[in-house]
Amino acid sequence: MCEHEAPQGGRRRLILSNPIGRIGTDIPDREAELFAQLGPDTVFMMGDNPALPPMPAKPKLLDFFRLRFGAISFGHMLASAKRALDEGQDEKIVVACLLHDISNGCFIRADHGYWGAQMVRPYVDEEIAWAIEKHQALRYFADDSVGYVYPENYRRFFGPDYEPPAYIRQEYEGARAHPWYMSSRLVTLYDIYFFEQSNPVDPEIFTDILGRHFRQPEEGLGFDGSPTAHMWRTMIWPTNFL
């Protein structure tokens, strides 16, 4: 719950957590409890959550990095892209590295490669979106030709006996035979799975590259009527009741 004077007339504003984040956990379902609290001075939250930094009226991509990403995702994605940039990779690869975990950062973790690709597809070259999507599967399979090994941290995260599901293996096999395979494989290669300590990266260093490879809508992300505008609005107002 959160109390704030605006923009709902000074009323007490209630937050109901999203079911996708609590089903199957011991987080209590408080929906009935919160409904019972509604009244003239108590409403469900809609609009800006004062606990979050306000977004610009016409938000651009890097605004989401600064104002909606958690610290780990923020540093991880910038460091991955900086590593690709420093090693002279094509700008498309740099952008794919910069955006590969955008869903993890401030939207949804499960199947994050697919969600992330869908989110950015209206704004980037299809090869970039494809590389983001397929890294979901490729990260589980080694490729000695480029020095990519199964991440040791995955053994710690998921257990030494974890096997990815059949759909992931099928996606990997399809991607392995695709002409853009190496674009996605490079995303996994420059991914920093162990979240090593690194010097902070200023997101502004990517401004020019994004200007060439990310189509920023004039109306702002979330307000341009694209097929994924609703996903960006959800990140702007993640605690909206509806």
N, C-alpha and C positions, 0 to 999 in steps of 0.2 A: 504494500500500500504506500501511497505517497500523498502528501498534503501540499497544495500549491494554490495560489490565488488565481492563476490564469492557466489555460484559456477557458475554463469551465465555471466561470462566475464565482470563484472563491470556494467552490465546493470541495469536500474531501473526495479524493479520487482513488478508486480501487484498481489494482492490477491483478488480473487472472493470468497465471502462467499458461503458456501454450501447451496443449495436450501432448504434442509430439515430444516435448522435453520432459514430461513427467510420467507418461504411461510406461509401466514396467519397472518403475523405480519406487522407492519408499517416500517420494515427495507426495504429500497429501493432496487429494483433489478437493479444493476449497470452493468450488463453484457454488454449491448450495449455501455454504456459509456466507459467501460474499453477496449473493442475491438477497439474503435475509437482511443485510446491512443497508441496502439501497433506500434512499429517502430523499426529501427535498434538499438536504445538504450533503448527500453522499451519492456519487455516480461512478460509473466505470470510466477509466481513463481513455480519452480520445485526444489525439494531437500530441503536441510536444510534451515529453516527459522531462520535468525540470531536473531530474537526476542525470540527464544526458546533455552534452553540449549541443546547443542549437545548430541546425544545419542551415546553410545559405538558402535563399529562396530558389535559386537555380543551381543546385549542387553539381559539381564536377567530380570526376573519378577520385582525384586526390583528396577531396573533402571527405569522402568515405574512409579513406585510409587514416586521416588525421582524427576524425570525429566519431567513428563507429568501430574501428578495429581494436581488438584487445592487444596488449603490448607484445605478446608472443607472436601472434600472427603478423602484426605490423612489422616487427623486426625480421621475422623469418622470410617474408615475401620480398622485402626490400633487399635483404642480404643475398637471396637467391638470384634476383635480377642483377644486382651489382656484380656478383661473381660471373655471370654470363657476359655482362658488358665488359668487364675487365679482361676477359679472355677472348674478346673480339668476335663474339657470336653475332649472327645476323640480328637486326633489330626486331624481327618477328619473334625470334627465340627469346630475346630479352623481355618483350612484352608478355609472352606466354609465361615466362618465369615470374614476372611481376604479378600476374593475375591468377596463377594456377591454383592458389588456395583461397580465392576471394570468398567462396562460399563458407569455408571454415572460419574465415575471419569475422564475419558478422551476419551470417544467415543460417546455414544448417551444415552439420558435419557429415551426416550419413550420405554416401554416394556423392561426395562433394565435387568430384571431377565433373559429373554430369550436370549438377546444379550450377557450378561455376561457368561451364561452357555455355549453358543455356542463358545465363544472366548476361554474358558479354557478347553473345553471338550477333545481335543487331548492330554492334558498334566496332567490330574488328573483322579483319580478313578471316575467311573460313578456316584457313590453315591454323591460325592462332587458336580459334575455338576448338578445332579438332585436337590439337596438341594438348590443350587443357583437359578436354574430356577423356582422352585415352591415357593420360598419365595415371588416372584412377586405377587402371589395370596394370600398366607397365611397371609400376613401382614394386610389384610383388615378384617380378621375374628378372633374374640377372641377365646381363649382356656383357660378356667378356670383351667383345670387340671395342667397347668404349670404356671399359673399366667400371661398369656399374654392377654392384653386388647387392644382394638382398640386405636391407638395412638391419644392422645388429639390434638397433632399438626396437624393431618390430618384434623380435623375439621377446624383448622385455614387455612391450605393450600388449601383445596378443598371446604370448606363450610360445615355447619352442616347437610345439606340434601343430600350430595353426596352419590350416590350408585354406586359401581363398576359395570362395564358392565357384560353382561351375560357370556362372555367367561371366565372372571376372576372367577365368581362363579362356573362355570363348572370345571375349573382347580382346584379350592379349593376342591370341592367335590371329584374329582378323587384323589387328593393328600391325602385327609383325610383317604382314604381307602388303601393307599399304604403302604407296609412294611417300607419304608424309611420316612414315614410322620414325625416322631419325629426329624430326622436329619434336615429337612428344618424348622420345627417349632422352633428348637433351634436357627437357624439363626435369625428368627424374634425376639426371646426372647433376644438375645444378641445384637440385632441391637439397636443403640442409636438414636431413632427417633428425640429426642429433641436436639441432638447435644450439650449435656451438656458440661460444661467446665471440662476438665480432664488434667492430667499431660501428657506432650508429650511422645509419645511412639517411641522408636528407632526401625525402621523396622528390624534391624539386629537381634533382639531377635527371629525372625521367620526363620532365615536362616537354622537351622538344621531341623526344621519341614518341611519347603519347600523342603529341600533336600530329604526327605523321601516321600513326597506326591505331588510334582510338578516336572514333567519331563522336565527339562531345556534342550532345544535342543542345541547341540554343535554349530550349525551354528548361533544361536541367534534367539530369537523370531522375527518372520517376514521373516526369510530367510531359513526355514527348509522344505518348500514345504508342510506344513500341510494344511488341508482344511480351516483353519482360519488364515493362515499367512498374508493374505491381510489385516485383521483387525488390526493386530499389526503394519504392515507397515503404515497404515493410521494414527495410533497414533504417529508414528515416524515422519511422514511428513504430518501433518493435513491440511496444506495450499497448498498442490500440486494442480495445476489446473486440471490435469488428473491423 
